[in-house]
Structures are given as C-alpha cells and as structure tokens.
Amino acid sequence: MRTDQFVMKYSYGPHTLSVKANGGSVLVEKAVGTDWVTADTFATDGAWRLDLGNSPTRFTPKGGAAYEVAK
C-alpha cells in the first residue's frame, strides 16, 4: 500500500480505492485547470469504487493512512 502522494494523470474507467486509515485519511482531488479540488476524503478502512473520469486525480494520505488504487 502507498503512503506517498500520487497523481494519476489518466484515469479512464472505474478504479477501486482501498484504504487502511490507521487514524488518518486519504484525500482524493481532481484537477480543474491549474487548481486541485477536493472530490472526497476517506477516513475509515474499506474499499470504494471510483469513476474518476479523464482528468488527473491526486491521492494524498494524511496522518498515517495508506491506500491502493487498482483498475
């Protein structure tokens, strides 16, 4: 599982986000022009289906959280 920030430049189709919160959270942001807009924050252990569209997506773990993104 990742504990670093990761930018998925092209995210066609659905993906699965798995989170091990460890008391922290994973922030999911979408690129809008030159800005990043928060799409969701995940602060509990689990797995979620994300339909990310075509714009870049940034995943940022905070407070000890770890995550994995899979197609």
PDB file of N, H, CA, C and O in Angstrom:
ATOM      1  N   MET A   1       0.845  -1.187   0.000  1.00  0.00           N
ATOM      2  CA  MET A   1       0.000   0.000   0.000  1.00  0.00           C
ATOM      3  C   MET A   1       0.884   1.243   0.000  1.00  0.00           C
ATOM      4  O   MET A   1       1.986   1.243   0.548  1.00  0.00           O
ATOM      5  N   ARG A   2       0.379   2.287  -0.620  1.00  0.00           N
ATOM      6  H   ARG A   2      -0.516   2.286  -1.065  1.00  0.00           H
ATOM      7  CA  ARG A   2       1.134   3.536  -0.746  1.00  0.00           C
ATOM      8  C   ARG A   2       0.925   4.417   0.480  1.00  0.00           C
ATOM      9  O   ARG A   2      -0.146   4.428   1.087  1.00  0.00           O
ATOM     10  N   THR A   3       1.979   5.156   0.827  1.00  0.00           N
ATOM     11  H   THR A   3       2.849   5.148   0.334  1.00  0.00           H
ATOM     12  CA  THR A   3       1.880   6.156   1.887  1.00  0.00           C
ATOM     13  C   THR A   3       2.367   7.511   1.390  1.00  0.00           C
ATOM     14  O   THR A   3       2.552   8.445   2.171  1.00  0.00           O
ATOM     15  N   ASP A   4       2.574   7.605   0.064  1.00  0.00           N
ATOM     16  H   ASP A   4       2.424   6.846  -0.570  1.00  0.00           H
ATOM     17  CA  ASP A   4       3.032   8.849  -0.547  1.00  0.00           C
ATOM     18  C   ASP A   4       1.917   9.449  -1.404  1.00  0.00           C
ATOM     19  O   ASP A   4       0.934   8.782  -1.727  1.00  0.00           O
ATOM     20  N   GLN A   5       2.093  10.721  -1.764  1.00  0.00           N
ATOM     21  H   GLN A   5       2.891  11.263  -1.502  1.00  0.00           H
ATOM     22  CA  GLN A   5       1.130  11.368  -2.664  1.00  0.00           C
ATOM     23  C   GLN A   5       1.338  10.811  -4.071  1.00  0.00           C
ATOM     24  O   GLN A   5       2.469  10.572  -4.495  1.00  0.00           O
ATOM     25  N   PHE A   6       0.238  10.609  -4.782  1.00  0.00           N
ATOM     26  H   PHE A   6      -0.680  10.804  -4.437  1.00  0.00           H
ATOM     27  CA  PHE A   6       0.296  10.022  -6.119  1.00  0.00           C
ATOM     28  C   PHE A   6      -0.688  10.748  -7.022  1.00  0.00           C
ATOM     29  O   PHE A   6      -1.837  10.976  -6.644  1.00  0.00           O
ATOM     30  N   VAL A   7      -0.231  11.114  -8.228  1.00  0.00           N
ATOM     31  H   VAL A   7       0.703  10.928  -8.535  1.00  0.00           H
ATOM     32  CA  VAL A   7      -1.108  11.738  -9.219  1.00  0.00           C
ATOM     33  C   VAL A   7      -1.301  10.755 -10.366  1.00  0.00           C
ATOM     34  O   VAL A   7      -0.339  10.344 -11.016  1.00  0.00           O
ATOM     35  N   MET A   8      -2.548  10.385 -10.604  1.00  0.00           N
ATOM     36  H   MET A   8      -3.329  10.719 -10.076  1.00  0.00           H
ATOM     37  CA  MET A   8      -2.902   9.527 -11.731  1.00  0.00           C
ATOM     38  C   MET A   8      -3.278  10.465 -12.878  1.00  0.00           C
ATOM     39  O   MET A   8      -4.332  11.100 -12.845  1.00  0.00           O
ATOM     40  N   LYS A   9      -2.412  10.550 -13.891  1.00  0.00           N
ATOM     41  H   LYS A   9      -1.556  10.034 -13.918  1.00  0.00           H
ATOM     42  CA  LYS A   9      -2.629  11.523 -14.964  1.00  0.00           C
ATOM     43  C   LYS A   9      -3.824  11.184 -15.836  1.00  0.00           C
ATOM     44  O   LYS A   9      -4.592  12.067 -16.216  1.00  0.00           O
ATOM     45  N   TYR A  10      -3.982   9.915 -16.152  1.00  0.00           N
ATOM     46  H   TYR A  10      -3.358   9.197 -15.843  1.00  0.00           H
ATOM     47  CA  TYR A  10      -5.111   9.488 -16.970  1.00  0.00           C
ATOM     48  C   TYR A  10      -5.821   8.379 -16.219  1.00  0.00           C
ATOM     49  O   TYR A  10      -5.210   7.362 -15.891  1.00  0.00           O
ATOM     50  N   SER A  11      -7.089   8.561 -15.945  1.00  0.00           N
ATOM     51  H   SER A  11      -7.586   9.387 -16.211  1.00  0.00           H
ATOM     52  CA  SER A  11      -7.801   7.605 -15.089  1.00  0.00           C
ATOM     53  C   SER A  11      -9.087   7.127 -15.750  1.00  0.00           C
ATOM     54  O   SER A  11     -10.169   7.240 -15.174  1.00  0.00           O
ATOM     55  N   TYR A  12      -8.964   6.598 -16.946  1.00  0.00           N
ATOM     56  H   TYR A  12      -8.085   6.506 -17.414  1.00  0.00           H
ATOM     57  CA  TYR A  12     -10.137   6.145 -17.684  1.00  0.00           C
ATOM     58  C   TYR A  12     -10.824   4.989 -16.972  1.00  0.00           C
ATOM     59  O   TYR A  12     -10.164   4.054 -16.517  1.00  0.00           O
ATOM     60  N   GLY A  13     -12.135   5.050 -16.875  1.00  0.00           N
ATOM     61  H   GLY A  13     -12.671   5.809 -17.244  1.00  0.00           H
ATOM     62  CA  GLY A  13     -12.925   3.959 -16.317  1.00  0.00           C
ATOM     63  C   GLY A  13     -12.876   3.867 -14.808  1.00  0.00           C
ATOM     64  O   GLY A  13     -12.205   4.656 -14.141  1.00  0.00           O
ATOM     65  N   PRO A  14     -13.599   2.888 -14.278  1.00  0.00           N
ATOM     66  CA  PRO A  14     -13.680   2.731 -12.825  1.00  0.00           C
ATOM     67  C   PRO A  14     -12.387   2.162 -12.233  1.00  0.00           C
ATOM     68  O   PRO A  14     -11.677   1.388 -12.874  1.00  0.00           O
ATOM     69  N   HIS A  15     -12.106   2.564 -11.007  1.00  0.00           N
ATOM     70  H   HIS A  15     -12.683   3.193 -10.486  1.00  0.00           H
ATOM     71  CA  HIS A  15     -10.973   2.067 -10.233  1.00  0.00           C
ATOM     72  C   HIS A  15     -11.473   1.731  -8.837  1.00  0.00           C
ATOM     73  O   HIS A  15     -12.545   2.176  -8.428  1.00  0.00           O
ATOM     74  N   THR A  16     -10.697   0.949  -8.115  1.00  0.00           N
ATOM     75  H   THR A  16      -9.826   0.587  -8.448  1.00  0.00           H
ATOM     76  CA  THR A  16     -11.014   0.645  -6.724  1.00  0.00           C
ATOM     77  C   THR A  16      -9.973   1.293  -5.833  1.00  0.00           C
ATOM     78  O   THR A  16      -8.771   1.114  -6.034  1.00  0.00           O
ATOM     79  N   LEU A  17     -10.442   2.050  -4.844  1.00  0.00           N
ATOM     80  H   LEU A  17     -11.418   2.195  -4.681  1.00  0.00           H
ATOM     81  CA  LEU A  17      -9.570   2.657  -3.845  1.00  0.00           C
ATOM     82  C   LEU A  17      -9.712   1.852  -2.561  1.00  0.00           C
ATOM     83  O   LEU A  17     -10.804   1.745  -2.003  1.00  0.00           O
ATOM     84  N   SER A  18      -8.603   1.288  -2.098  1.00  0.00           N
ATOM     85  H   SER A  18      -7.716   1.375  -2.551  1.00  0.00           H
ATOM     86  CA  SER A  18      -8.574   0.567  -0.822  1.00  0.00           C
ATOM     87  C   SER A  18      -7.824   1.426   0.181  1.00  0.00           C
ATOM     88  O   SER A  18      -6.746   1.940  -0.119  1.00  0.00           O
ATOM     89  N   VAL A  19      -8.395   1.585   1.377  1.00  0.00           N
ATOM     90  H   VAL A  19      -9.270   1.168   1.621  1.00  0.00           H
ATOM     91  CA  VAL A  19      -7.809   2.463   2.390  1.00  0.00           C
ATOM     92  C   VAL A  19      -7.626   1.709   3.697  1.00  0.00           C
ATOM     93  O   VAL A  19      -8.528   1.005   4.153  1.00  0.00           O
ATOM     94  N   LYS A  20      -6.456   1.862   4.291  1.00  0.00           N
ATOM     95  H   LYS A  20      -5.723   2.433   3.921  1.00  0.00           H
ATOM     96  CA  LYS A  20      -6.185   1.462   5.673  1.00  0.00           C
ATOM     97  C   LYS A  20      -5.929   2.779   6.395  1.00  0.00           C
ATOM     98  O   LYS A  20      -4.843   3.348   6.283  1.00  0.00           O
ATOM     99  N   ALA A  21      -6.922   3.265   7.134  1.00  0.00           N
ATOM    100  H   ALA A  21      -7.804   2.802   7.225  1.00  0.00           H
ATOM    101  CA  ALA A  21      -6.890   4.623   7.672  1.00  0.00           C
ATOM    102  C   ALA A  21      -5.836   4.822   8.760  1.00  0.00           C
ATOM    103  O   ALA A  21      -5.206   5.879   8.804  1.00  0.00           O
ATOM    104  N   ASN A  22      -5.628   3.852   9.628  1.00  0.00           N
ATOM    105  H   ASN A  22      -6.140   2.994   9.593  1.00  0.00           H
ATOM    106  CA  ASN A  22      -4.639   3.989  10.708  1.00  0.00           C
ATOM    107  C   ASN A  22      -4.802   5.296  11.478  1.00  0.00           C
ATOM    108  O   ASN A  22      -3.814   5.875  11.929  1.00  0.00           O
ATOM    109  N   GLY A  23      -6.029   5.761  11.631  1.00  0.00           N
ATOM    110  H   GLY A  23      -6.832   5.290  11.265  1.00  0.00           H
ATOM    111  CA  GLY A  23      -6.286   7.012  12.338  1.00  0.00           C
ATOM    112  C   GLY A  23      -6.165   8.251  11.472  1.00  0.00           C
ATOM    113  O   GLY A  23      -6.412   9.359  11.947  1.00  0.00           O
ATOM    114  N   GLY A  24      -5.790   8.088  10.209  1.00  0.00           N
ATOM    115  H   GLY A  24      -5.590   7.188   9.823  1.00  0.00           H
ATOM    116  CA  GLY A  24      -5.647   9.219   9.294  1.00  0.00           C
ATOM    117  C   GLY A  24      -6.722   9.189   8.225  1.00  0.00           C
ATOM    118  O   GLY A  24      -7.816   8.670   8.445  1.00  0.00           O
ATOM    119  N   SER A  25      -6.405   9.748   7.064  1.00  0.00           N
ATOM    120  H   SER A  25      -5.516  10.170   6.885  1.00  0.00           H
ATOM    121  CA  SER A  25      -7.367   9.792   5.963  1.00  0.00           C
ATOM    122  C   SER A  25      -6.638   9.888   4.632  1.00  0.00           C
ATOM    123  O   SER A  25      -5.444  10.184   4.579  1.00  0.00           O
ATOM    124  N   VAL A  26      -7.378   9.632   3.562  1.00  0.00           N
ATOM    125  H   VAL A  26      -8.348   9.392   3.605  1.00  0.00           H
ATOM    126  CA  VAL A  26      -6.860   9.787   2.199  1.00  0.00           C
ATOM    127  C   VAL A  26      -7.736  10.805   1.493  1.00  0.00           C
ATOM    128  O   VAL A  26      -8.951  10.637   1.399  1.00  0.00           O
ATOM    129  N   LEU A  27      -7.111  11.857   1.001  1.00  0.00           N
ATOM    130  H   LEU A  27      -6.123  11.994   1.077  1.00  0.00           H
ATOM    131  CA  LEU A  27      -7.787  12.927   0.283  1.00  0.00           C
ATOM    132  C   LEU A  27      -7.711  12.627  -1.212  1.00  0.00           C
ATOM    133  O   LEU A  27      -6.634  12.337  -1.733  1.00  0.00           O
ATOM    134  N   VAL A  28      -8.846  12.695  -1.902  1.00  0.00           N
ATOM    135  H   VAL A  28      -9.721  12.930  -1.479  1.00  0.00           H
ATOM    136  CA  VAL A  28      -8.904  12.486  -3.352  1.00  0.00           C
ATOM    137  C   VAL A  28      -9.289  13.817  -3.982  1.00  0.00           C
ATOM    138  O   VAL A  28     -10.325  14.396  -3.654  1.00  0.00           O
ATOM    139  N   GLU A  29      -8.438  14.300  -4.897  1.00  0.00           N
ATOM    140  H   GLU A  29      -7.596  13.830  -5.164  1.00  0.00           H
ATOM    141  CA  GLU A  29      -8.664  15.593  -5.543  1.00  0.00           C
ATOM    142  C   GLU A  29      -8.638  15.444  -7.056  1.00  0.00           C
ATOM    143  O   GLU A  29      -7.944  14.581  -7.593  1.00  0.00           O
ATOM    144  N   LYS A  30      -9.405  16.297  -7.745  1.00  0.00           N
ATOM    145  H   LYS A  30      -9.969  16.999  -7.310  1.00  0.00           H
ATOM    146  CA  LYS A  30      -9.432  16.330  -9.205  1.00  0.00           C
ATOM    147  C   LYS A  30      -8.817  17.640  -9.687  1.00  0.00           C
ATOM    148  O   LYS A  30      -8.973  18.684  -9.053  1.00  0.00           O
ATOM    149  N   ALA A  31      -8.117  17.572 -10.816  1.00  0.00           N
ATOM    150  H   ALA A  31      -7.990  16.724 -11.332  1.00  0.00           H
ATOM    151  CA  ALA A  31      -7.538  18.766 -11.418  1.00  0.00           C
ATOM    152  C   ALA A  31      -8.624  19.532 -12.162  1.00  0.00           C
ATOM    153  O   ALA A  31      -9.366  18.972 -12.968  1.00  0.00           O
ATOM    154  N   VAL A  32      -8.695  20.824 -11.870  1.00  0.00           N
ATOM    155  H   VAL A  32      -8.091  21.279 -11.214  1.00  0.00           H
ATOM    156  CA  VAL A  32      -9.611  21.726 -12.571  1.00  0.00           C
ATOM    157  C   VAL A  32      -8.756  22.908 -13.015  1.00  0.00           C
ATOM    158  O   VAL A  32      -8.462  23.809 -12.230  1.00  0.00           O
ATOM    159  N   GLY A  33      -8.365  22.889 -14.283  1.00  0.00           N
ATOM    160  H   GLY A  33      -8.604  22.157 -14.921  1.00  0.00           H
ATOM    161  CA  GLY A  33      -7.417  23.896 -14.756  1.00  0.00           C
ATOM    162  C   GLY A  33      -6.091  23.691 -14.042  1.00  0.00           C
ATOM    163  O   GLY A  33      -5.516  22.605 -14.100  1.00  0.00           O
ATOM    164  N   THR A  34      -5.601  24.730 -13.369  1.00  0.00           N
ATOM    165  H   THR A  34      -6.069  25.613 -13.323  1.00  0.00           H
ATOM    166  CA  THR A  34      -4.346  24.624 -12.620  1.00  0.00           C
ATOM    167  C   THR A  34      -4.589  24.391 -11.130  1.00  0.00           C
ATOM    168  O   THR A  34      -3.637  24.329 -10.352  1.00  0.00           O
ATOM    169  N   ASP A  35      -5.845  24.261 -10.726  1.00  0.00           N
ATOM    170  H   ASP A  35      -6.619  24.311 -11.358  1.00  0.00           H
ATOM    171  CA  ASP A  35      -6.197  24.061  -9.318  1.00  0.00           C
ATOM    172  C   ASP A  35      -6.548  22.602  -9.043  1.00  0.00           C
ATOM    173  O   ASP A  35      -6.866  21.844  -9.959  1.00  0.00           O
ATOM    174  N   TRP A  36      -6.486  22.221  -7.769  1.00  0.00           N
ATOM    175  H   TRP A  36      -6.227  22.837  -7.025  1.00  0.00           H
ATOM    176  CA  TRP A  36      -6.932  20.907  -7.308  1.00  0.00           C
ATOM    177  C   TRP A  36      -8.149  21.112  -6.430  1.00  0.00           C
ATOM    178  O   TRP A  36      -8.126  21.921  -5.503  1.00  0.00           O
ATOM    179  N   VAL A  37      -9.221  20.375  -6.724  1.00  0.00           N
ATOM    180  H   VAL A  37      -9.240  19.717  -7.477  1.00  0.00           H
ATOM    181  CA  VAL A  37     -10.481  20.487  -5.997  1.00  0.00           C
ATOM    182  C   VAL A  37     -10.740  19.160  -5.280  1.00  0.00           C
ATOM    183  O   VAL A  37     -10.662  18.093  -5.888  1.00  0.00           O
ATOM    184  N   THR A  38     -11.046  19.235  -3.987  1.00  0.00           N
ATOM    185  H   THR A  38     -11.109  20.102  -3.492  1.00  0.00           H
ATOM    186  CA  THR A  38     -11.319  18.029  -3.210  1.00  0.00           C
ATOM    187  C   THR A  38     -12.589  17.351  -3.712  1.00  0.00           C
ATOM    188  O   THR A  38     -13.652  17.969  -3.775  1.00  0.00           O
ATOM    189  N   ALA A  39     -12.468  16.082  -4.065  1.00  0.00           N
ATOM    190  H   ALA A  39     -11.604  15.580  -4.013  1.00  0.00           H
ATOM    191  CA  ALA A  39     -13.621  15.292  -4.508  1.00  0.00           C
ATOM    192  C   ALA A  39     -14.192  14.489  -3.344  1.00  0.00           C
ATOM    193  O   ALA A  39     -15.409  14.350  -3.222  1.00  0.00           O
ATOM    194  N   ASP A  40     -13.309  13.954  -2.479  1.00  0.00           N
ATOM    195  H   ASP A  40     -12.320  14.066  -2.578  1.00  0.00           H
ATOM    196  CA  ASP A  40     -13.765  13.169  -1.331  1.00  0.00           C
ATOM    197  C   ASP A  40     -12.602  12.938  -0.381  1.00  0.00           C
ATOM    198  O   ASP A  40     -11.438  13.065  -0.759  1.00  0.00           O
ATOM    199  N   THR A  41     -12.935  12.597   0.863  1.00  0.00           N
ATOM    200  H   THR A  41     -13.881  12.494   1.170  1.00  0.00           H
ATOM    201  CA  THR A  41     -11.953  12.226   1.877  1.00  0.00           C
ATOM    202  C   THR A  41     -12.406  10.913   2.502  1.00  0.00           C
ATOM    203  O   THR A  41     -13.569  10.770   2.882  1.00  0.00           O
ATOM    204  N   PHE A  42     -11.487   9.956   2.609  1.00  0.00           N
ATOM    205  H   PHE A  42     -10.543  10.072   2.301  1.00  0.00           H
ATOM    206  CA  PHE A  42     -11.796   8.639   3.161  1.00  0.00           C
ATOM    207  C   PHE A  42     -11.018   8.460   4.462  1.00  0.00           C
ATOM    208  O   PHE A  42      -9.787   8.467   4.458  1.00  0.00           O
ATOM    209  N   ALA A  43     -11.740   8.298   5.583  1.00  0.00           N
ATOM    210  H   ALA A  43     -12.740   8.293   5.587  1.00  0.00           H
ATOM    211  CA  ALA A  43     -11.109   8.227   6.901  1.00  0.00           C
ATOM    212  C   ALA A  43     -11.402   6.920   7.631  1.00  0.00           C
ATOM    213  O   ALA A  43     -11.123   6.806   8.825  1.00  0.00           O
ATOM    214  N   THR A  44     -11.956   5.939   6.935  1.00  0.00           N
ATOM    215  H   THR A  44     -12.183   6.032   5.966  1.00  0.00           H
ATOM    216  CA  THR A  44     -12.216   4.627   7.535  1.00  0.00           C
ATOM    217  C   THR A  44     -11.623   3.544   6.642  1.00  0.00           C
ATOM    218  O   THR A  44     -11.435   3.748   5.443  1.00  0.00           O
ATOM    219  N   ASP A  45     -11.332   2.405   7.233  1.00  0.00           N
ATOM    220  H   ASP A  45     -11.484   2.239   8.207  1.00  0.00           H
ATOM    221  CA  ASP A  45     -10.835   1.267   6.458  1.00  0.00           C
ATOM    222  C   ASP A  45     -11.931   0.790   5.511  1.00  0.00           C
ATOM    223  O   ASP A  45     -13.102   0.730   5.883  1.00  0.00           O
ATOM    224  N   GLY A  46     -11.541   0.449   4.281  1.00  0.00           N
ATOM    225  H   GLY A  46     -10.589   0.497   3.978  1.00  0.00           H
ATOM    226  CA  GLY A  46     -12.523  -0.077   3.349  1.00  0.00           C
ATOM    227  C   GLY A  46     -12.048   0.018   1.921  1.00  0.00           C
ATOM    228  O   GLY A  46     -10.902   0.376   1.649  1.00  0.00           O
ATOM    229  N   ALA A  47     -12.952  -0.310   1.007  1.00  0.00           N
ATOM    230  H   ALA A  47     -13.883  -0.601   1.228  1.00  0.00           H
ATOM    231  CA  ALA A  47     -12.673  -0.249  -0.429  1.00  0.00           C
ATOM    232  C   ALA A  47     -13.875   0.378  -1.120  1.00  0.00           C
ATOM    233  O   ALA A  47     -15.020   0.056  -0.805  1.00  0.00           O
ATOM    234  N   TRP A  48     -13.606   1.276  -2.063  1.00  0.00           N
ATOM    235  H   TRP A  48     -12.675   1.538  -2.319  1.00  0.00           H
ATOM    236  CA  TRP A  48     -14.657   2.002  -2.765  1.00  0.00           C
ATOM    237  C   TRP A  48     -14.387   2.008  -4.257  1.00  0.00           C
ATOM    238  O   TRP A  48     -13.236   2.076  -4.689  1.00  0.00           O
ATOM    239  N   ARG A  49     -15.455   1.936  -5.043  1.00  0.00           N
ATOM    240  H   ARG A  49     -16.390   1.880  -4.692  1.00  0.00           H
ATOM    241  CA  ARG A  49     -15.371   2.052  -6.498  1.00  0.00           C
ATOM    242  C   ARG A  49     -15.405   3.531  -6.834  1.00  0.00           C
ATOM    243  O   ARG A  49     -16.299   4.254  -6.393  1.00  0.00           O
ATOM    244  N   LEU A  50     -14.440   3.978  -7.611  1.00  0.00           N
ATOM    245  H   LEU A  50     -13.714   3.391  -7.969  1.00  0.00           H
ATOM    246  CA  LEU A  50     -14.376   5.370  -8.035  1.00  0.00           C
ATOM    247  C   LEU A  50     -14.437   5.434  -9.555  1.00  0.00           C
ATOM    248  O   LEU A  50     -13.694   4.725 -10.234  1.00  0.00           O
ATOM    249  N   ASP A  51     -15.305   6.269 -10.091  1.00  0.00           N
ATOM    250  H   ASP A  51     -15.908   6.845  -9.540  1.00  0.00           H
ATOM    251  CA  ASP A  51     -15.332   6.539 -11.524  1.00  0.00           C
ATOM    252  C   ASP A  51     -14.673   7.897 -11.688  1.00  0.00           C
ATOM    253  O   ASP A  51     -15.310   8.928 -11.477  1.00  0.00           O
ATOM    254  N   LEU A  52     -13.399   7.903 -12.064  1.00  0.00           N
ATOM    255  H   LEU A  52     -12.881   7.065 -12.235  1.00  0.00           H
ATOM    256  CA  LEU A  52     -12.570   9.099 -11.981  1.00  0.00           C
ATOM    257  C   LEU A  52     -12.628  10.006 -13.200  1.00  0.00           C
ATOM    258  O   LEU A  52     -12.103  11.118 -13.150  1.00  0.00           O
ATOM    259  N   GLY A  53     -13.238   9.575 -14.279  1.00  0.00           N
ATOM    260  H   GLY A  53     -13.664   8.671 -14.320  1.00  0.00           H
ATOM    261  CA  GLY A  53     -13.280  10.427 -15.467  1.00  0.00           C
ATOM    262  C   GLY A  53     -11.917  10.525 -16.127  1.00  0.00           C
ATOM    263  O   GLY A  53     -11.055   9.673 -15.913  1.00  0.00           O
ATOM    264  N   ASN A  54     -11.718  11.571 -16.935  1.00  0.00           N
ATOM    265  H   ASN A  54     -12.418  12.263 -17.109  1.00  0.00           H
ATOM    266  CA  ASN A  54     -10.498  11.688 -17.735  1.00  0.00           C
ATOM    267  C   ASN A  54      -9.481  12.686 -17.207  1.00  0.00           C
ATOM    268  O   ASN A  54      -8.356  12.718 -17.705  1.00  0.00           O
ATOM    269  N   SER A  55      -9.829  13.497 -16.224  1.00  0.00           N
ATOM    270  H   SER A  55     -10.743  13.471 -15.819  1.00  0.00           H
ATOM    271  CA  SER A  55      -8.883  14.495 -15.720  1.00  0.00           C
ATOM    272  C   SER A  55      -7.968  13.879 -14.665  1.00  0.00           C
ATOM    273  O   SER A  55      -8.325  12.876 -14.048  1.00  0.00           O
ATOM    274  N   PRO A  56      -6.791  14.470 -14.454  1.00  0.00           N
ATOM    275  CA  PRO A  56      -5.868  13.944 -13.445  1.00  0.00           C
ATOM    276  C   PRO A  56      -6.511  13.884 -12.057  1.00  0.00           C
ATOM    277  O   PRO A  56      -7.329  14.730 -11.695  1.00  0.00           O
ATOM    278  N   THR A  57      -6.119  12.862 -11.294  1.00  0.00           N
ATOM    279  H   THR A  57      -5.455  12.175 -11.589  1.00  0.00           H
ATOM    280  CA  THR A  57      -6.624  12.649  -9.940  1.00  0.00           C
ATOM    281  C   THR A  57      -5.433  12.540  -9.001  1.00  0.00           C
ATOM    282  O   THR A  57      -4.472  11.823  -9.284  1.00  0.00           O
ATOM    283  N   ARG A  58      -5.500  13.259  -7.876  1.00  0.00           N
ATOM    284  H   ARG A  58      -6.281  13.841  -7.647  1.00  0.00           H
ATOM    285  CA  ARG A  58      -4.412  13.231  -6.893  1.00  0.00           C
ATOM    286  C   ARG A  58      -4.900  12.565  -5.607  1.00  0.00           C
ATOM    287  O   ARG A  58      -5.976  12.879  -5.098  1.00  0.00           O
ATOM    288  N   PHE A  59      -4.087  11.639  -5.092  1.00  0.00           N
ATOM    289  H   PHE A  59      -3.213  11.383  -5.505  1.00  0.00           H
ATOM    290  CA  PHE A  59      -4.372  10.931  -3.847  1.00  0.00           C
ATOM    291  C   PHE A  59      -3.324  11.353  -2.822  1.00  0.00           C
ATOM    292  O   PHE A  59      -2.125  11.237  -3.074  1.00  0.00           O
ATOM    293  N   THR A  60      -3.774  11.842  -1.666  1.00  0.00           N
ATOM    294  H   THR A  60      -4.749  11.936  -1.461  1.00  0.00           H
ATOM    295  CA  THR A  60      -2.858  12.308  -0.635  1.00  0.00           C
ATOM    296  C   THR A  60      -3.218  11.673   0.708  1.00  0.00           C
ATOM    297  O   THR A  60      -4.277  11.965   1.264  1.00  0.00           O
ATOM    298  N   PRO A  61      -2.343  10.802   1.238  1.00  0.00           N
ATOM    299  CA  PRO A  61      -2.602  10.233   2.560  1.00  0.00           C
ATOM    300  C   PRO A  61      -2.144  11.198   3.652  1.00  0.00           C
ATOM    301  O   PRO A  61      -1.152  11.910   3.490  1.00  0.00           O
ATOM    302  N   LYS A  62      -2.877  11.212   4.763  1.00  0.00           N
ATOM    303  H   LYS A  62      -3.683  10.634   4.895  1.00  0.00           H
ATOM    304  CA  LYS A  62      -2.521  12.067   5.890  1.00  0.00           C
ATOM    305  C   LYS A  62      -2.657  11.272   7.178  1.00  0.00           C
ATOM    306  O   LYS A  62      -3.496  10.377   7.279  1.00  0.00           O
ATOM    307  N   GLY A  63      -1.829  11.603   8.162  1.00  0.00           N
ATOM    308  H   GLY A  63      -1.148  12.330   8.081  1.00  0.00           H
ATOM    309  CA  GLY A  63      -1.961  11.029   9.491  1.00  0.00           C
ATOM    310  C   GLY A  63      -1.777   9.532   9.590  1.00  0.00           C
ATOM    311  O   GLY A  63      -2.438   8.888  10.404  1.00  0.00           O
ATOM    312  N   GLY A  64      -0.892   8.954   8.781  1.00  0.00           N
ATOM    313  H   GLY A  64      -0.354   9.478   8.120  1.00  0.00           H
ATOM    314  CA  GLY A  64      -0.613   7.524   8.879  1.00  0.00           C
ATOM    315  C   GLY A  64      -1.441   6.633   7.975  1.00  0.00           C
ATOM    316  O   GLY A  64      -1.293   5.412   8.017  1.00  0.00           O
ATOM    317  N   ALA A  65      -2.305   7.209   7.162  1.00  0.00           N
ATOM    318  H   ALA A  65      -2.425   8.201   7.127  1.00  0.00           H
ATOM    319  CA  ALA A  65      -3.146   6.410   6.265  1.00  0.00           C
ATOM    320  C   ALA A  65      -2.316   5.813   5.126  1.00  0.00           C
ATOM    321  O   ALA A  65      -1.298   6.371   4.717  1.00  0.00           O
ATOM    322  N   ALA A  66      -2.775   4.674   4.633  1.00  0.00           N
ATOM    323  H   ALA A  66      -3.602   4.221   4.966  1.00  0.00           H
ATOM    324  CA  ALA A  66      -2.171   4.021   3.472  1.00  0.00           C
ATOM    325  C   ALA A  66      -3.301   3.660   2.513  1.00  0.00           C
ATOM    326  O   ALA A  66      -4.442   3.468   2.933  1.00  0.00           O
ATOM    327  N   TYR A  67      -2.976   3.568   1.217  1.00  0.00           N
ATOM    328  H   TYR A  67      -2.049   3.724   0.876  1.00  0.00           H
ATOM    329  CA  TYR A  67      -4.017   3.312   0.220  1.00  0.00           C
ATOM    330  C   TYR A  67      -3.448   2.573  -0.974  1.00  0.00           C
ATOM    331  O   TYR A  67      -2.235   2.486  -1.161  1.00  0.00           O
ATOM    332  N   GLU A  68      -4.363   2.041  -1.781  1.00  0.00           N
ATOM    333  H   GLU A  68      -5.349   2.112  -1.629  1.00  0.00           H
ATOM    334  CA  GLU A  68      -4.003   1.387  -3.035  1.00  0.00           C
ATOM    335  C   GLU A  68      -5.088   1.708  -4.053  1.00  0.00           C
ATOM    336  O   GLU A  68      -6.276   1.681  -3.732  1.00  0.00           O
ATOM    337  N   VAL A  69      -4.679   2.011  -5.277  1.00  0.00           N
ATOM    338  H   VAL A  69      -3.713   2.033  -5.538  1.00  0.00           H
ATOM    339  CA  VAL A  69      -5.619   2.271  -6.364  1.00  0.00           C
ATOM    340  C   VAL A  69      -5.395   1.191  -7.412  1.00  0.00           C
ATOM    341  O   VAL A  69      -4.272   0.991  -7.875  1.00  0.00           O
ATOM    342  N   ALA A  70      -6.466   0.496  -7.783  1.00  0.00           N
ATOM    343  H   ALA A  70      -7.378   0.659  -7.407  1.00  0.00           H
ATOM    344  CA  ALA A  70      -6.353  -0.592  -8.759  1.00  0.00           C
ATOM    345  C   ALA A  70      -7.462  -0.480  -9.790  1.00  0.00           C
ATOM    346  O   ALA A  70      -8.562  -0.022  -9.483  1.00  0.00           O
ATOM    347  N   LYS A  71      -7.167  -0.901 -11.017  1.00  0.00           N
ATOM    348  H   LYS A  71      -6.273  -1.273 -11.266  1.00  0.00           H
ATOM    349  CA  LYS A  71      -8.155  -0.892 -12.105  1.00  0.00           C
ATOM    350  C   LYS A  71      -8.971  -2.150 -12.035  1.00  0.00           C
ATOM    351  O   LYS A  71      -9.865  -2.353 -12.857  1.00  0.00           O
TER     352      LYS A  71
END
